[in-house]
Amino acid sequence: MINPAELELLRNALAKLAEGYEHLPDFTPDFDADAASEVLQTVASRMQDNYPYYHPQYAGQMLKPPHAVARIAYAMSLWVNPNNHALDGGKASSALEKECIVDLGRMYGWDSPLGHLTGGGTMANLEALWVAGRLRPGKRVIASKQAHYTHSRISEVLGLPFSPVPVGHDGRMDLAEIEKLLMAGDVGTIVATIGNTGLGAVDRLPEILELAAKYDARIHADAAYGGYFGLANELRDETRAAFDNLVNVDSIVVDPHKHGLQPYGCGCVLFRNADDGRFYKHDSPFTSFSSAELHLGEISLECSRPGAAAVALWATQQLFPLEKGGQLSKWLDRGLLAARDFRERLDASKNFQPLMSPELDIVCYALTADTARNSSAKARRVFELAAQKELHLAMIELPVDLVRTYAPGLEADAETITCLRSVLMKPEHKDWLPQIMAILEECASA
């Protein structure tokens, strides 16, 4: 888990950082190392009560360990502790953040988007829907029933009406249901989920864009989870079409703290039209903006924001440029291939019933049983037994009709069914599938 080379790199980076302050009079804050050591040992012991998120046998939620360069850059920047609200709080880190935004925008075909980093996808989606509400006052927001629950909550916070859109057996929004809502005439924004966090399904963006143009609605792409997969080479053709059309949406949210190899929290919101920044304008009586240039703090609902997140992201994007065929692209492809391989292994087993073919790196699967209730009970038991063997999965509650598309013999004695869900987002997962599958088979047979 701990690589001594990382600690040496951090030491060297801190030494280089210190060179920039050698001209100042000597000053060292008081620090009781003995007292701190005792506290830190206690903290380290308490932190052992966590799942091993970094290990390939953690195949549950979308928790991906940050890359070493991100950890080191983040830790190094904490000795400065920059605040990217105003230039006088984070001069260097703000410049790095702006460069990150340019690179992220180019990943979607945008040369000069308006955008900034956020604490995570929830805050980023809040800002996107806030701007959408300013442009379409009082208009309804619609999003997939499998979209992240924060969209309905955010809409309520913003005072905007919200309607969920049913999904088909593939986990994507039903296009006919979208048009039915649009025909009512009060929809201002359609949220297209580019990889929903439950099933990994990617909404049909080309067709949604056509409907939006027909009924004059905005498109916000929630790509918090799936946003980096446009770099991959192993996408299915229909999924590729969705990523290729992100250039045509109005706003995009992506979370670098998912597939972007960053520590929490590092989200990002991007707007295609830089003029949308006019809604952020404010005059702060207590913030000193040391530059007349539009600053990140003037285009964000958040005020204080960790400059360390920008430093870590910039370092990572320097080491792993956002380009197809690069190392990051290859790692994403391994996740896609691992998910397909895993589904095939599940399909060949008498104990499991995989659901839809994975579009990204999420695989959902039910336990073979005669009824929905029995399948749910078996899933919960396998979840517990697997954890005892240090294989950590996730559970998801799904409509029984969706599951019966793939298991037609299942008696629907409940409205929902508990299924298992695995996010194979670590490059190493593909090599660990035989071991993961062996533990699953053993637990299911028990």
N, C-alpha and C positions, 0 to 999 in steps of 0.2 A: 504493500500500500504506500509506503514512504520510500521514495528514491533519494538516496543521499546526494545524487547529482543535482537534484532540484534545490536542495538547501545551499549547495555551493554556488549555483547560479544566482540564487537570491542574494547571497552574501556579496557576490561580485557586482550585482546590479545596484545594491545599496551603496557600495563603495564608490561606484561611478556617480550615483546621484549626489552623494556627499561632496564631490568635487565642485559642484555648482554653488556651494555655500561656504567654501573655505575662507572667503574674504571677510566673513562676519566675525565679530568678537566671539571668543569661545563661550559657549553656554551649553550646559548639560542639565536637563530637568532632574529633580530628585526622583529616585527610583529604588524601591526596596525589593531587590531581587529575591531574597529569601521568602518574603511574604507572597510575592507574585508566584514563585515556584510552587508553593503549597496550594494556592488557588488553582493554578493551571493543571496540576496533577489531578485535582478533584474534578475539574472540568473535563479533562481527557477521559477519566473513568466514567463520568456521566455520559459522555458522547459515545461510549461503546454501545449504549442502548439505542442503536440505529441499525437499520437493515444495511447490508454491504452493497450500497448502491454502485460502487465502482466495479464490482465483480460480475463476470458473465452469468453467474447463477442468480443474479438479480435480473429477472425478466418480467417485472411487473409494470409499474407506472413509468412514464416517460421522464426518468431521472438519469441523465447522462453526466458522467464526471467531467468537469472542465479539464481542458488540456493543460499540461504542465506549464506551458508558456503563459497561459491566461492566469493560472494561480500565482505564478511568480510575479508577473507584471502587476497584478492586482495588489498583492502583498507589498511589493516595493513602493507602489504609489501611496499606500496608506501612511508612509512616513511623512508625506506631504499633506495627505488627506484633502485633496482638492474638492471643491464644490462647483459643479458645472452650471450654477444658476447665473452667475455673472463673471465677467473676465477677471475681476479682482479677486475672485475666489477660486478660479480654476483656469488660468490663462493657457497653459500648455495642454491640459487635458481637454479643454473646450476645442482647441484647434484639432486635436486628434479625433474628437467626436465628429466634427464636421467632415473630416476625411472619411470616417467610417460610414457616415450617411451617404456620401457620394458613392462609395463602393457598393453599399447595399442597394441604393437606387439603381445603379447600373445592372445589378443582378436581375432586375425586373424590366430593363430596357428604358429606364428613366435617367436622363442626363443631369437634371438639376431639380430634384424633388425638394419639397419642404419636409423637414423631418427632424427627429431627435430621438435619443434613447430615453427609455422610461424604466420604472421599477419592475415592469413585467407586462405581459399581454393584457391583463385586465385594465391597467391604467392606459395602455396604448389604445385599446378598443374604446375606452371611455372618451378619449380625445377625438377619435375618428367619428364616433356617433354624435359627440357634442358639435363638431363642425357640421356634420350632416344635418343635425337639427337646426342649426343656424341658417343653413341654406334651404332647408325644407321645413319651415316652422310648423310645428304641430302635426307633421306627417308621420305616418306609421312606419315602424321598422319591422321587417320580417326576416326570419332566420330559420334554419333547419331545426327540427325537433332534436337532432343529434348534435347541434351546435353547442358550444360551451354555454353553460347556464348563465354566465355573466351578461350575455346580451339582453336577456329579459330583465335582469336586475338593473343593468345600466340604463336601459330605456325607462324603467320606472323612476330611477334617480333623476333622469333628465326631463321627466314629465312627458315622454313620448309614448304613444300607444304602440303595443307590440303584439305580433301574432306569430306563433310557431308554424312551420310548414312541415307537413308529414313527409316521411321518407319512404322510398321504395325498398325492396328486398336487398338492394345493393348499398343501402345506407345513405344515399344521396337524396337531396330535395326533389320532390315530385314536381316536374315542370308544369303540369296541368294545374296543380294546386297553387303554384306561384302565380300563374296567369289569372286564376280565379280571384285571388286576393288583389292583384293589380287592377282588375276590371272594376273593382269598387271605387277606384279613383283617389284613395287617400293614402297610398303607399309612397313614402319619400325615399326610402333606402332599403335595398336588398343586401343582406349579409351573405356572401358566398363563402362557405367554409372550405379552405384549401387544406384538407386533411383534418376531419373532426377527431377529437381526442378520444372518443369512445371506440369507433370502428376503423378510423383511419381513412374514411371515404372522402373523396374529393368531389365537390359539387360540380355540375356540368357548366362551367363558366362560359363557353362560347354561346350556348343557348340562352343562358341567363342574361348575357349582354344584349342579345337580340330582343328579349322581352323588356329589358330596361329601356332600350332605345325606343321601343314601340309605345311604352307607357310613361316615358319621361321620369325614370327613377334613377337615383344614384346607386352605384355598386361599391360596397366596401368589402374587401377581401380579408377575411380573418385567416391569415396564414401563420398564426403564432406557432403552431406545431409543424406544419408541412412546408414552410416558406423556403427552406434551403433546397428542396428536392428538385427544383428547376435545374440545378447543376448536375443532377444525376443522368446517367446514360441508359439506365435499365427501366425507365418508366414505361408503362403500357401506353399505346398510342392515344387513347382517349384521355388518359391522365396528362400526358404531355401537352395535349391541346389546351387543357385548363391552364397549365403553367405558362404556355406561350401567349395566352391572352391576358395575363396579369398586367401587361403594359397598357391595357385599355380600361382598367378600373379607376375609380376616383381616389381610393385610399387603400393602403395595405398595412397590416400589422404582422410583424415577424418577431419571434423570440430567439435572439442569439443564445439565451441560456438553455435552449433545447439542443437543436442540432448544430448551433454555432459554437459549441465547445466552451461556453462561458459559465462563470459562477452565477448563482442567483444574486440580485435580480437585474436582468438585462433584457428588457423588451425594446421594441422600436416601432414608431408610427411614422408612416410616409404618406405625403399627399402629392398627387400628380401636379396639381395646380398650386404653384408657390403663392398665389394671391390669397389662398385660404388662410395665410398667416395674419390677415387683417383682423380676424376675430380674436386673436390673442393680445392685441395691442393693449398696453396698460402703462400707467405712470406710477412707479413705486416711490413713495416719499422716503423710503429708508434704504433702498438698494442703490449703490453707486455703480453705474455702468461706466466703466473707464474707456469706452469706445463708442463712437456714434454709429458704428455698424450694427445692423440687426443681430442681436445676440440670442443664444439658445434659450436664455431665461425669458425672452420676450415672445417665444413661440412655444410655450409649454404651460400646461395647467399646473404642473408640479413646480415648486420653487427649488428648494435644496435637492440636489441630485448627486450621487456619488461619482466624482470624476474618475475614481478607480475603475469603474465599469467601462468607461470609454478607453482608458489606458490598456486594460486587458483585452478588449475587443480589437483595438488597433494592432496590438502586438500579434494577436492570433491571425488577423487578416493579412499581416505582412508575411507571416510564416506560411500561411495556407491561403493564398489568394482565391477570391471567389470566381473561379473559372472552371468551365467544363473540362474534364480530363485531368484536373489537378488532384492533389491528395484528398482534399475534402470530398470532392466528387466521387472518388474511388471508395471512400468510407461509406458514403451514402448508398452507393451501389451494393456494397456488401450487406447493408441492412435490408435492402429490397430483396436481394437474392436469399438471404437468411429467412425472411418471412415466407417467401414462396416455398422454399425447401421445407420449412417447419409445417406449413399447411399440408404439403404432400405426405409428410410423415404421419400427421394426425389423421389424414384421410385413409391411410392404409391400416390404421389401428381399429380394433373392434370396440375400444373403450371411449373413443372421442368422435365427435361430429363437428368438423370445422365449418365455419359459416362462409361468408363471401371471400372470394379470392382477394388477397391484400393488395391495395393500390400502393401503399407506402410500407411501413415496417411494423404495423400492428396486425396481430392475428387474434381473432376471437373464436372460441370453440366451446361447444356444449359437451356434457357427458352423456354417453349413450344410456338411454333409459326408456321405459314405456310411457311415462307421464312427465309433464313439465315439473311437477313438484318433486318427483323422484330424481330427475336430472339436476334440479337445483340443489337438493340435499347432497347428491354425490359431488357436485362441483365444490360446495363449501367444505366437504370432507377432504377432497383432494388438495384443496388450497391449504388446509391445516397440516395434512401429512407431508406435503411437499416442503412447507416451511420448516418442519422438523428435520428435513434432510438438506436444509440450506438452499433449497430452490424456492425463490420468492416470486409469486405470481400476483396478478390483480384479478378482481372480480368485477363483473359488469352486469347490470340488470337490464334485460332487453324485452321488448314486446314478444309474446309467445308466437304471434303470427309471423314475425320476421324470422324467428328461429325455425319454425315449421316449414319455411320455404326450403330449407336445407335438410330438415329431418321430418318429412311428411308423415311418418308413422307415429310421431309423438302425440300423445293425447293432451289436448289443451285443457287441463284441469286448473289452470291459473292464468291470469292475464299477463304476467311477466315470468321470466325464467332467469335464474342466475347462471351466467356463463363465466368461463375463464378468459382472461385477456393477457396477452404478452406483447410487450414492446421490445423489439429486437434491434435497438438503436446503437448498440455497441459493435464496432467492427469485428470484435472477437466472437460475437454470438454465433456466427456461421460455423466456426470450428467447434463450438461447444454443443451444437444441436444433438449429437448422439448421446451425450451425457444427460442433457436436459430431458430428452425423450425417454431415456431409460428410467429416470426418476419418476417421470409422469406415469409411465406404464406400471411401475411397481406400486405407486400410490393408488392408481385406479383399480388395480387388481386386488388391492388390500380391502 
